[in-house]
Amino acid sequence: MRYAREVFGPLGGVVEVGAVNATGTWVLAEASVGEFLARRRDDFERLMGGIREVCRFDDPAMGIAEELGWFRAYDEALETLLLGDMGRTTVRRTAGS
């Protein structure tokens, strides 16, 4: 179970950025992690299987991913995107901002 949070925390940020990028507009209000993952469920399951294998995570360690909540639909607090300061300055919250 060691290092599971260190793997899944940043991966959650990658998923959020992917959800925003998938909008094609980089407008944060249009992003949906739930929709992004639903369209890519097979890819996501393959990725998580690879993480389980490479990191040798058992069921409790993999459960940390669910516990963190990054990999399910949620009301995205877009200010929490794990982007560097430069990224924050180039991503708009809404179409008009």
C-alpha positions in Angstrom: 0.0 0.0 0.0 3.0 2.2 0.3 3.2 4.9 -2.4 -0.4 4.5 -3.6 -1.3 8.0 -2.7 1.9 9.3 -4.4 0.8 7.5 -7.6 -3.0 8.2 -7.6 -2.8 11.8 -6.5 -0.9 13.1 -9.5 -2.7 10.7 -11.8 -6.0 12.4 -10.7 -4.5 15.7 -11.9 -3.6 14.2 -15.3 -7.2 13.0 -15.6 -8.5 16.5 -14.8 -6.3 18.0 -17.4 -7.4 15.4 -19.9 -11.0 16.2 -19.2 -10.4 19.9 -19.9 -8.3 19.2 -23.0 -11.1 16.9 -24.3 -13.5 19.9 -24.4 -11.4 21.2 -27.3 -11.9 24.7 -25.9 -9.9 24.7 -22.7 -13.0 26.3 -21.0 -13.0 24.8 -17.5 -16.8 25.1 -17.2 -17.2 22.6 -20.1 -15.0 19.9 -18.6 -16.5 16.8 -17.0 -14.2 14.2 -15.5 -17.2 11.7 -15.4 -17.9 12.1 -19.1 -14.2 11.9 -19.9 -13.7 8.7 -18.0 -16.9 7.2 -19.3 -15.8 7.6 -22.9 -12.4 6.2 -22.0 -13.4 3.4 -19.6 -11.5 0.6 -21.4 -8.3 2.8 -21.6 -8.6 3.7 -17.9 -9.1 0.1 -16.8 -6.1 -0.9 -18.8 -4.1 1.9 -17.2 -5.2 1.0 -13.7 -4.3 -2.7 -14.4 -0.9 -1.7 -15.5 -0.4 0.4 -12.4 -1.5 -2.5 -10.3 1.0 -4.8 -12.0 4.0 -2.5 -12.2 3.6 -1.1 -8.7 2.5 -4.5 -7.3 -0.5 -2.9 -5.5 -2.9 -5.2 -3.8 -6.7 -4.5 -3.5 -6.4 -2.2 -0.4 -3.8 -0.1 -2.3 -5.9 0.1 -5.4 -8.8 1.1 -3.2 -7.0 4.3 -2.3 -7.7 5.5 -5.9 -11.4 5.2 -5.2 -11.0 6.7 -1.7 -9.3 9.8 -3.2 -12.3 10.3 -5.5 -10.3 11.4 -8.6 -11.6 8.7 -10.9 -15.4 9.1 -10.7 -17.8 11.8 -11.7 -17.8 14.8 -9.4 -18.6 18.5 -9.5 -15.2 19.6 -10.6 -13.7 22.4 -8.5 -11.7 23.6 -11.5 -9.5 25.8 -9.4 -8.0 22.5 -8.0 -6.5 21.5 -11.4 -3.0 20.4 -10.7 -1.5 22.8 -13.2 1.6 24.9 -12.7 1.1 28.7 -12.4 1.6 29.1 -16.1 -1.2 26.7 -16.8 -3.6 28.6 -14.6 -3.0 31.7 -16.5 -3.9 30.1 -19.8 -7.0 28.2 -18.9 -10.4 30.0 -18.7 -13.1 29.3 -16.2 -15.9 30.2 -18.5 -16.3 31.1 -22.2 -16.4 34.8 -21.3 -13.6 35.0 -18.8 
